[in-house]
Amino acid sequence: MSNQDKTKEEYVVKFIKSFDANEQAMEPFKEHRKDLRKNFTENGWLSPAEMRHAVRAYRMIKKDEDFDSLHDIYDKLSKMIGGF
């Protein structure tokens, strides 16, 4: 069967199988992220709010978002942890 002969339903099934495989492959990394957050919280290194702001800043940098937004996040982080 060529790609032209496949039905939408077949593409949906193929997509779901691929998506599921991807989700399963990511699961250990999700657990690692969860453990990382727990470790930083339990050791008193960062609060959950501080980690959320750090992750927001990280994502903004990765997306190449505007500096003004990044600066606002930086200010919030700086105030929360007493300056960098």
N, C-alpha and C positions, 0 to 999 in steps of 0.2 A: 504494500500500500504506500503510495507516495504522499508527501505532505499535502498535496492538493486534494487528496481523497479523504483526509481525516475530517471528522465532524467536530463541531464545537465541543460536544460531550467528550470526545477522545482527548481534545486539547485540555479540557477542564481536568480530566482524570490525570493526565500527564503532569499538569501544573501542580495539582494537589500532592501527587507523589513526590515531586521534586521539592515542593515547599516543605513537606513533612520531613524529608531527608535533611534539608537545610536546618529546620528547627531542631531536630534531634542532634545534629552536629554542633549547634550553638549551645545546647543545654549545659555542658561542662563549663563553658565560659561564663554563662549566666550565674552558675553556682560560685565560680571563682570571684566574680564581681560582688556577689552577695557576701561572701566570706571576707573580701577585702574591706567592704564597708563596716562589717561587724567588727573586724579587727581594729580598725581605726577608732571606732566608737568605744569599744571595750577598753582600749589602751588610753582613752582620753585625749587622743591626738587631735581629733576633729569631731565636731558635733554633726548630726545628720544635716542640719541646715547649712553648715559650712561646706559639707561635701556636695550638697545640692548646688550651691552657688559655684563651687569649683567646677562641677560637671557642666553647668550652664556656660561658664566662661570657656571651658574646653570646647564645647560644641560650637560656640560662637566663633572661636578661632578657626576651627575646622571648616566652618561654613563661610569663612571670610566675611563675617558680618561687620557692620559699621563700628567704628571706634567708639562713638558716643555710647552705644549700648554696652559695649565691653567695659568702658570706663565706669558706667553705672554699677555693673556687677562687681568690678574691682573695688569700688568705694564701699559697697555693702560688705564684701568679704573683709576688707581692711578694717571696717568699724567692728565687725564681729570678732575678729581675732586680734585686735589691738595694733593694727598696722603691720606692714611688711618691712 
